[in-house]
Amino acid sequence: MFFAILTVSCSKDDSELFYYNNPEVTLNIPLGFPEFNRSVYTNLPTEYGVALGEKLFNEKRFSANNTISCASCHIQASAFADNNSQAIGIEGRVGLRNTPPIQNLAFMKFYNWDGSKLNLESQPIVPIITHEEMDSSILNAIEKIKNDPEYKDLFKKTFGDENLTPERIYKSIAQYEYTLISANSKYDSVKRNEGAAFTESEALGYQVFQDKCISCHSTELFTDQSFRNIGFPVNTDSNEAGRARVTGNMEDYMSFRVPSLRNVAYTAPYGSFGQFATLKEVLDYFDEGVLYADNLDPIFKENGNRIPLSPQEKEHLIAFMKTLSDNTFVN
């Protein structure tokens, strides 16, 4: 992609034409992964678009008091999640839900735990305007950065001129996030026959996973992207209703998007509002019996509201889930 920028001085003969080469960034679909979602093809990442998006992702001036950026909660070392039970925004305000990791977003059909956004380009406005997060507005954010020479330069190189618009900001952040693809774990090396091998415990855990987990955590994304009520302890905040907040259908009450298990070892605590400190606590809860609900997922309903797991199965299953850790991605 090339942009021609014409600059004109006082003399007609001093006009200069600058060309900016802004090549597309190659996104490879890892072995076994699904196709990219449709939005990727209408907003293909470019070299400067990704650089601009990363800068915006780390921009604290987007928050009302200039203290919180997207990266404040989406921390790379935690697979772009954090280790708080619930997200913490400006002035220490506690959000409604646990911060989700933002890996492999180019392949997702829905965004946010309740699937309230269908494309990534419409998602960044949510934290900007939410009272518990940045508590600002996109117009206030633009006002703060519009005269920044670094932004002027990047917007010109990305879009052809210095005009800062909400749409361009959202598209740039999405371009950066589309590049956050994680598929270089020990599990991936084993699947690609690259010389790695599961330990005995990991191999046994993989079998347990296939027997008792794969119904929800399917595909190479390790999520089927469905919304399910799995009987976790309920967030008593009156604003919470899970997927029902979006659909208005009580059959979706306290149903949440099935999380990917990739990099799950980095993203504790677990649950929609961080109900469980460890993976062991999650598995113990499944084993002991979950909360009953009329819309409880049939997998639980048909098995006495539980997924029975022996102590050895839990140990092996955790060992397998740790093979989904992508060290290069978090570093």
C-alpha positions in Angstrom: 0.0 0.0 0.0 1.4 3.4 -1.0 0.3 6.9 0.0 1.4 10.0 -1.9 1.7 13.1 0.3 2.0 16.4 -1.5 3.6 19.3 0.4 3.6 22.8 -1.1 5.9 25.7 -0.1 5.5 29.4 -1.0 7.1 28.7 -4.4 5.2 26.6 -6.9 8.5 25.0 -7.9 9.2 23.8 -4.4 6.3 21.3 -4.2 7.5 17.9 -3.0 5.8 14.6 -3.3 6.5 12.0 -0.6 5.6 8.3 -1.0 5.0 6.2 2.1 5.2 2.4 1.6 2.8 0.8 4.1 2.9 -2.9 3.3 0.4 -5.4 4.6 1.6 -7.5 7.5 1.5 -11.2 6.7 -0.8 -13.1 9.1 -0.4 -16.9 8.9 -3.1 -19.3 9.9 -1.5 -21.9 12.2 -2.0 -25.6 11.6 -5.6 -26.6 12.3 -6.8 -23.1 13.1 -10.1 -21.9 11.6 -10.3 -19.3 8.9 -9.9 -15.6 9.9 -13.1 -13.8 10.7 -14.6 -11.6 8.0 -13.5 -8.3 9.7 -9.9 -9.2 9.2 -10.2 -9.0 5.5 -11.8 -5.6 5.6 -9.1 -4.2 7.9 -5.9 -6.1 6.9 -3.0 -5.1 9.2 -0.3 -2.9 7.7 3.2 -2.1 9.0 2.3 1.4 10.1 -1.3 0.5 11.1 0.0 -2.1 13.5 2.7 0.3 14.9 0.0 2.9 15.4 -2.4 0.4 17.0 0.3 -0.7 19.5 1.0 2.9 20.4 -2.7 3.5 21.0 -3.0 0.3 22.9 -0.5 1.7 25.4 -1.9 5.2 25.4 -2.9 6.2 29.0 -4.3 9.6 27.8 -7.4 7.7 26.7 -8.5 7.5 30.3 -10.0 10.5 32.1 -7.0 11.0 34.4 -4.3 9.7 32.1 -3.5 6.6 34.2 -5.0 3.7 32.4 -4.4 2.3 28.9 -5.6 -0.9 27.3 -2.2 -2.4 28.2 -2.8 -1.6 31.9 -5.2 -4.5 32.1 -4.1 -6.6 29.1 -0.5 -7.4 30.2 1.6 -9.4 27.8 3.2 -11.6 30.5 -0.3 -12.7 31.5 -1.3 -13.6 27.9 -2.7 -10.0 27.7 -5.0 -10.6 30.7 -4.0 -9.6 34.2 -4.0 -11.4 37.6 -6.8 -9.5 39.3 -10.2 -11.1 40.0 -11.9 -8.2 38.3 -10.5 -5.5 36.1 -9.3 -2.4 37.9 -9.6 1.0 36.2 -9.0 4.6 37.0 -8.9 5.6 40.7 -8.9 1.9 41.6 -12.5 1.3 40.5 -13.3 -2.4 40.3 -15.0 -3.6 37.1 -17.8 -6.1 36.7 -15.7 -8.9 35.2 -12.3 -10.6 35.0 -10.1 -9.3 32.3 -10.1 -11.7 29.3 -6.9 -12.5 27.4 -6.8 -11.1 23.9 -5.0 -13.8 22.0 -6.1 -15.2 18.6 -8.8 -12.5 18.2 -8.5 -12.7 14.4 -10.3 -16.1 14.6 -13.1 -15.1 17.1 -16.7 -14.6 16.2 -17.6 -12.6 19.4 -15.8 -10.3 21.8 -16.3 -9.7 25.5 -17.4 -12.4 27.9 -21.0 -11.8 26.8 -20.4 -11.5 23.1 -21.6 -7.9 23.0 -19.4 -7.0 20.1 -19.3 -8.9 16.8 -16.2 -7.3 15.3 -13.0 -6.1 16.9 -13.2 -2.6 15.4 -16.2 -1.8 17.6 -14.7 -3.1 20.9 -12.2 -0.4 21.9 -14.9 2.1 22.7 -16.2 -0.1 25.5 -13.3 0.4 28.0 -12.9 4.1 27.0 -16.4 5.0 28.0 -17.0 2.6 30.9 -17.1 4.3 34.3 -15.1 1.5 36.0 -12.4 1.5 33.3 -11.2 4.7 31.5 -14.3 6.8 32.2 -13.7 9.1 29.2 -14.9 9.5 25.6 -13.3 9.0 22.3 -13.6 12.8 21.5 -11.7 13.6 24.8 -9.1 11.1 23.9 -8.6 12.6 20.4 -8.4 16.1 21.8 -5.5 15.0 24.1 -3.4 13.4 21.3 -4.3 15.3 18.2 -1.3 17.6 18.3 1.2 14.9 19.2 3.8 14.8 16.4 4.4 11.1 16.7 0.7 10.4 16.2 0.5 12.9 13.3 3.3 11.0 11.6 1.9 7.6 12.2 -1.6 8.6 11.0 -0.2 10.1 7.9 1.9 7.0 7.1 -1.1 4.7 7.9 -4.0 6.5 6.3 -2.4 9.1 4.0 -3.1 12.2 6.1 -2.9 13.4 9.8 -6.7 13.3 10.4 -7.4 11.5 13.7 -10.9 10.0 13.7 -12.6 7.5 15.9 -12.9 5.0 13.1 -9.2 5.2 12.3 -8.3 4.7 16.0 -10.5 1.6 16.3 -9.2 0.1 13.1 -5.6 0.6 14.1 -6.0 -1.0 17.5 -7.8 -3.9 15.9 -4.9 -4.3 13.4 -2.5 -4.6 16.2 -4.7 -7.1 18.1 -5.1 -9.2 15.0 -1.3 -9.8 15.0 -1.5 -11.3 18.6 -1.6 -14.9 17.4 -0.5 -17.6 19.9 0.3 -21.1 18.4 3.8 -21.9 19.6 3.3 -23.9 22.7 4.6 -27.4 23.6 1.3 -28.8 22.5 1.7 -27.2 19.1 5.2 -28.6 18.7 3.9 -32.0 19.5 1.1 -31.7 17.0 3.5 -30.5 14.3 5.9 -33.3 15.0 8.8 -31.0 15.7 10.6 -33.3 18.1 8.7 -32.4 21.3 6.9 -35.2 23.2 4.4 -35.2 26.0 5.5 -36.5 29.4 3.5 -39.5 30.7 1.4 -37.1 32.9 0.7 -34.7 30.0 -0.3 -37.6 27.7 -2.7 -38.9 30.3 -4.0 -35.4 30.8 -4.6 -35.1 27.1 -6.7 -38.2 27.2 -8.7 -36.9 30.1 -9.2 -33.6 28.2 -10.5 -35.5 25.2 -12.9 -37.5 27.3 -14.2 -34.8 29.6 -13.4 -31.3 28.3 -13.3 -31.2 24.5 -17.1 -30.8 24.1 -16.7 -27.1 25.0 -13.0 -26.5 24.5 -12.8 -27.8 21.0 -10.9 -26.8 17.9 -7.3 -25.6 18.0 -8.5 -22.4 19.6 -9.6 -24.6 22.6 -13.0 -23.0 22.7 -16.1 -23.7 20.6 -17.0 -20.0 21.1 -20.4 -20.9 22.4 -22.2 -19.3 25.4 -22.9 -21.6 28.3 -24.0 -21.5 31.9 -21.7 -24.0 33.7 -22.9 -23.3 37.2 -20.1 -21.2 38.5 -20.7 -19.2 41.7 -22.8 -16.2 40.6 -21.7 -12.6 40.6 -24.2 -10.8 42.9 -23.7 -7.5 41.1 -27.2 -6.5 39.8 -25.6 -5.4 36.5 -24.5 -8.9 35.7 -26.6 -11.3 33.7 -24.1 -12.8 31.3 -25.2 -13.3 27.8 -28.7 -12.2 28.7 -27.4 -8.6 29.0 -27.0 -8.7 25.2 -29.9 -10.9 24.1 -32.5 -10.0 26.7 -33.4 -13.7 26.8 -33.4 -15.2 30.3 -32.4 -18.5 28.7 -29.0 -16.9 28.4 -28.9 -15.8 32.0 -25.3 -16.2 33.5 -24.1 -17.8 30.3 -20.6 -16.7 29.2 -18.4 -17.3 26.2 -16.4 -20.5 26.7 -12.8 -19.3 27.3 -9.9 -20.5 25.3 -7.5 -22.8 27.3 -4.5 -21.5 25.4 -2.0 -19.9 27.9 -4.5 -20.7 30.7 -1.6 -21.2 33.1 -0.8 -17.5 32.8 -4.3 -16.0 33.3 -5.3 -16.8 36.8 -7.7 -16.2 38.5 -10.5 -17.9 36.6 -14.2 -17.4 36.1 -16.2 -14.4 34.9 -15.3 -12.5 38.0 -12.3 -14.4 39.2 -14.1 -16.9 41.4 -11.2 -19.4 41.4 -7.6 -18.7 42.3 -6.1 -21.8 40.6 -6.9 -24.4 38.0 -7.1 -27.0 40.8 -9.9 -25.0 42.4 -11.8 -25.0 39.1 -11.5 -28.8 38.7 -12.4 -29.4 42.3 -15.6 -27.3 41.8 -16.5 -29.3 38.7 -15.9 -32.5 40.6 -17.9 -31.6 43.7 -20.9 -30.3 41.8 -21.8 -26.9 40.3 -24.8 -24.6 41.1 -28.0 -25.8 39.5 -29.9 -23.5 37.1 -32.7 -24.1 34.7 -30.4 -23.2 31.9 -27.4 -25.2 33.2 -25.5 -26.7 30.4 -26.8 -30.2 29.5 -23.3 -31.6 29.9 -23.6 -30.9 33.6 -27.3 -31.5 33.9 -27.0 -35.0 32.5 -24.2 -35.9 34.8 -25.6 -34.9 38.2 -24.5 -31.3 37.8 -20.8 -32.3 37.9 -17.9 -33.5 35.9 -16.4 -36.3 38.0 -12.6 -36.2 38.2 -10.3 -38.3 40.3 -7.3 -36.6 42.0 -5.0 -38.3 39.5 -7.1 -37.1 36.5 -7.0 -33.5 37.9 -3.2 -33.7 38.2 -2.8 -35.0 34.7 -5.3 -32.6 33.2 -3.4 -29.6 34.7 -0.2 -31.0 33.4 -1.7 -31.1 29.9 -3.2 -27.6 30.1 0.3 -26.3 30.9 1.5 -27.6 27.6 -0.8 -24.9 26.0 1.6 -22.2 27.4 3.2 -20.2 24.6 6.4 -18.7 26.1 7.3 -16.7 23.0 3.9 -15.1 23.0 4.0 -13.9 26.6 7.6 -12.7 26.3 
